[in-house]
Amino acid sequence: MAPRLGVRLGSRVFHTLILHLENDVPIQLERRFVNPRWVPYYSDTDFARYTPNKG
């Protein structure tokens, strides 16, 4: 994953598992890796309150 994110092996990255629902039915489990340089406040986001698709 490090080369895809443009970081060295062993670098710190954010990792999130996000369960997507449609009408309260699970439809997709997403593994998201984020380079902290691109989104430095990613880990401060409350994804239970604000989803990646709807703010």
C-alpha positions, 0 to 999 in steps of 0.5 A: 500500500505504501507505494500507492500512497507515495510513502515509504514502507513503515510510514504512518498512514490512516486506515479505516473500515467503513460499512456502507448501508442502503436502507439499513442493510449492509451492502459494502465493506470498504478498507480505506488507506489515507496518506496523512499529508493529503488529509491531515485531519482525517483521524479527527473525523467522527465517521459515525456522525459524518460519512465520507459521502454525506457531510 
